[in-house]
Amino acid sequence: MTPDGSELDGSDGVLTAADDDADVETITFTEWRRARPFAGAILLVAGGLLVAWPSLQVVLSTQPYDAYPTSSLGTVVGAGIVFVGVAVLLRPERARELGIAGLVLASVSFLVAFGGYLIGMLVASAGGVLCFAWRPTEEYERLILDAENDKET
């Protein structure tokens, strides 16, 4: 019985997670991955780590005042590339702008950290290009855009 005295339809009156499952769509990892520029974001994160790693080794192996300023700049630029890669995963609608930011940071990494021995710069550049070239897929429109429309109503 409800507080107003009416009967519930065969329910014990307790709301559980099973009662709400009827209107919740389960998203698999594959669907989530296809709804965003996953390969570009992973390459950006990997490239950022490769750029930051040699610089971080120099910073951590010496006294703070002995490290060259460019070593710490390489760490900062590498962390920026990693941040851009994570941001692409979280905000796929901004993939073009973030891809350009990843390309710019990868280019800057050549100046301040020799691009993580050039390998990190090339990997991050490939990730930036993939993010820039990404176009929304059917999964993106179904999962992301429909979820945003549901929030607005």
Secondary structure per residue as TSV (DSSP state, phi and psi in degrees):
chain	resnum	aa	ss	phi	psi
A	1	M	-	360.0	144.9
A	2	T	-	-91.5	168.3
A	3	P	T	-58.3	-27.1
A	4	D	T	-86.7	0.5
A	5	G	S	96.7	-3.5
A	6	S	-	-84.9	157.7
A	7	E	-	-86.5	148.0
A	8	L	-	-91.0	154.8
A	9	D	S	-76.6	77.2
A	10	G	S	70.2	11.6
A	11	S	-	-102.5	154.7
A	12	D	-	-83.4	1.3
A	13	G	S	90.2	-1.7
A	14	V	-	-104.5	125.4
A	15	L	-	-82.5	129.3
A	16	T	-	-122.6	174.2
A	17	A	H	-65.2	-29.0
A	18	A	H	-66.3	-31.4
A	19	D	H	-68.9	-29.8
A	20	D	H	-89.5	-8.5
A	21	D	G	-66.8	-19.6
A	22	A	G	-65.2	-32.9
A	23	D	G	-109.0	12.5
A	24	V	-	-106.5	127.0
A	25	E	-	-94.2	126.8
A	26	T	-	-85.1	129.8
A	27	I	-	-106.1	126.0
A	28	T	-	-82.2	164.5
A	29	F	H	-62.2	-37.7
A	30	T	H	-62.5	-42.9
A	31	E	H	-65.5	-41.9
A	32	W	H	-61.9	-42.8
A	33	R	H	-66.2	-39.3
A	34	R	H	-74.3	-13.9
A	35	A	T	-89.7	11.1
A	36	R	T	-155.2	163.7
A	37	P	T	-77.4	73.9
A	38	F	H	-65.9	-46.5
A	39	A	H	-63.1	-43.2
A	40	G	H	-63.3	-40.4
A	41	A	H	-66.7	-40.9
A	42	I	H	-65.5	-39.6
A	43	L	H	-66.2	-36.9
A	44	L	H	-63.9	-44.3
A	45	V	H	-64.3	-45.4
A	46	A	H	-64.1	-42.4
A	47	G	H	-64.0	-39.4
A	48	G	H	-63.2	-40.5
A	49	L	H	-66.5	-38.9
A	50	L	H	-67.1	-33.4
A	51	V	H	-71.1	-42.1
A	52	A	H	-76.9	-27.9
A	53	W	H	-58.8	-53.7
A	54	P	H	-62.6	-39.3
A	55	S	H	-66.4	-40.4
A	56	L	H	-66.1	-34.7
A	57	Q	H	-64.2	-40.1
A	58	V	H	-67.2	-42.8
A	59	V	H	-64.5	-42.7
A	60	L	H	-78.0	-22.4
A	61	S	H	-89.8	-9.1
A	62	T	S	-120.5	170.2
A	63	Q	-	-69.0	151.4
A	64	P	T	-56.6	-35.6
A	65	Y	T	-82.9	-12.1
A	66	D	T	-87.8	-22.1
A	67	A	S	-70.4	142.7
A	68	Y	-	-70.6	146.5
A	69	P	H	-60.5	-32.1
A	70	T	H	-68.8	-23.8
A	71	S	H	-65.1	-45.6
A	72	S	H	-70.0	-31.4
A	73	L	H	-65.8	-37.1
A	74	G	H	-62.7	-37.8
A	75	T	H	-66.4	-41.5
A	76	V	H	-66.1	-43.5
A	77	V	H	-65.8	-41.4
A	78	G	H	-61.8	-41.4
A	79	A	H	-65.2	-35.3
A	80	G	H	-64.5	-39.2
A	81	I	H	-65.8	-41.9
A	82	V	H	-61.7	-42.8
A	83	F	H	-60.2	-42.3
A	84	V	H	-63.1	-40.9
A	85	G	H	-62.1	-42.3
A	86	V	H	-68.8	-38.0
A	87	A	H	-64.0	-34.5
A	88	V	H	-64.7	-38.3
A	89	L	H	-66.9	-36.9
A	90	L	H	-81.4	-31.7
A	91	R	-	-128.3	74.2
A	92	P	G	-63.8	-20.3
A	93	E	G	-70.4	-14.4
A	94	R	G	-104.4	23.5
A	95	A	H	-62.5	-37.5
A	96	R	H	-65.2	-48.1
A	97	E	H	-66.4	-41.1
A	98	L	H	-70.4	-31.6
A	99	G	H	-63.5	-40.8
A	100	I	H	-65.0	-41.8
A	101	A	H	-61.9	-39.6
A	102	G	H	-63.8	-40.2
A	103	L	H	-65.3	-41.1
A	104	V	H	-64.5	-45.8
A	105	L	H	-65.8	-36.0
A	106	A	H	-64.4	-38.2
A	107	S	H	-67.6	-40.3
A	108	V	H	-65.4	-32.0
A	109	S	H	-63.0	-27.7
A	110	F	H	-65.3	-36.5
A	111	L	H	-75.3	-37.4
A	112	V	H	-99.7	-20.9
A	113	A	H	-141.4	20.7
A	114	F	H	53.2	30.4
A	115	G	H	63.4	27.8
A	116	G	H	61.7	51.0
A	117	Y	H	59.0	36.0
A	118	L	T	68.1	-25.0
A	119	I	H	-67.8	-46.5
A	120	G	H	-61.9	-39.5
A	121	M	H	-64.3	-42.3
A	122	L	H	-68.3	-40.0
A	123	V	H	-66.9	-44.1
A	124	A	H	-66.2	-36.2
A	125	S	H	-64.9	-41.2
A	126	A	H	-63.0	-40.5
A	127	G	H	-64.6	-40.6
A	128	G	H	-63.7	-39.9
A	129	V	H	-66.7	-41.7
A	130	L	H	-64.4	-38.1
A	131	C	H	-68.3	-39.8
A	132	F	H	-64.8	-37.1
A	133	A	H	-84.6	-8.3
A	134	W	-	-68.0	137.9
A	135	R	-	-120.8	146.7
A	136	P	-	-58.8	137.8
A	137	T	-	-100.0	179.0
A	138	E	H	-64.2	-37.3
A	139	E	H	-63.2	-39.6
A	140	Y	H	-61.1	-48.4
A	141	E	I	-64.1	-37.9
A	142	R	I	-73.9	-46.0
A	143	L	I	-82.6	-48.6
A	144	I	I	-83.0	-52.4
A	145	L	I	-68.4	-38.0
A	146	D	H	-67.1	-36.4
A	147	A	H	-66.8	-38.7
A	148	E	H	-67.4	-38.1
A	149	N	H	-66.8	-35.2
A	150	D	H	-67.2	-34.4
A	151	K	H	-68.2	-35.4
A	152	E	H	-71.0	-30.7
A	153	T	-	-91.0	360.0
